[in-house]
């Protein structure tokens, strides 16, 4: 008995499965979600999800500047620690203050409590 092959519909052009790919989703607030998939490593879901919110763009830039300044003064192994210049110290403090203010404006519950010394009353 001969097997009859039906030739209906559109023929398959590419039947290889895509194992590694990325998807980008954009929200109505311009928030971007980037999903990275690799079916060979993990078949149940994406390997990583990166969320970029335009509200935090300035925050990310400040953090990058701060990390560049801090890595400039890191020591490797037996090297002598390099002294931080006054200009760089002021720049590091300014960046840290700006980052903290941006963070605490969005998350006020994270702001550290100010502990005041107890005042003893003299009678």
JOVENZI-V575064 format. One record per backbone hydrogen bond with DSSP energy under -0.5 kcal/mol. CO is the residue of the C=O (numbers start at 1). NH is the residue of the N-H. E is the energy in kcal/mol with one decimal. If there is no record, write none. Layout:
# JOVENZI-V575064
CO,NH,E ; CO,NH,E
This chain:
# JOVENZI-V575064
4,6,-0.5 ; 17,19,-0.6 ; 19,39,-3.1 ; 21,37,-3.1 ; 23,35,-2.9 ; 25,33,-2.9 ; 27,30,-1.6 ; 31,27,-2.9 ; 32,52,-3.1 ; 33,25,-2.7 ; 33,35,-0.6 ; 34,50,-2.6 ; 35,23,-2.7 ; 35,37,-0.5 ; 36,47,-2.7 ; 36,48,-1.2 ; 37,21,-1.6 ; 38,41,-0.8 ; 38,42,-2.5 ; 48,36,-2.7 ; 50,34,-2.9 ; 50,52,-0.5 ; 51,53,-0.6 ; 52,32,-2.7 ; 52,54,-0.5 ; 53,56,-1.8 ; 54,57,-1.1 ; 56,60,-2.5 ; 57,61,-2.0 ; 58,62,-2.3 ; 59,63,-2.3 ; 60,64,-2.1 ; 61,65,-2.3 ; 62,66,-2.4 ; 63,67,-2.4 ; 64,68,-2.0 ; 65,69,-2.1 ; 66,70,-2.4 ; 67,71,-2.3 ; 68,72,-1.1 ; 69,73,-0.6 ; 70,73,-0.8 ; 71,74,-1.0 ; 75,77,-0.6 ; 76,79,-1.2 ; 85,89,-2.4 ; 86,90,-2.3 ; 87,91,-2.0 ; 88,92,-2.7 ; 89,93,-2.3 ; 90,94,-2.4 ; 91,95,-2.6 ; 92,96,-2.6 ; 93,97,-2.4 ; 94,98,-2.4 ; 95,99,-2.6 ; 96,100,-2.5 ; 97,101,-2.4 ; 98,102,-2.3 ; 99,103,-2.4 ; 100,104,-3.1 ; 101,105,-1.7 ; 102,106,-1.2 ; 103,107,-2.5 ; 107,110,-1.6 ; 108,111,-1.1 ; 113,115,-0.7 ; 114,116,-0.6 ; 118,120,-0.6 ; 119,121,-0.5 ; 121,123,-0.5
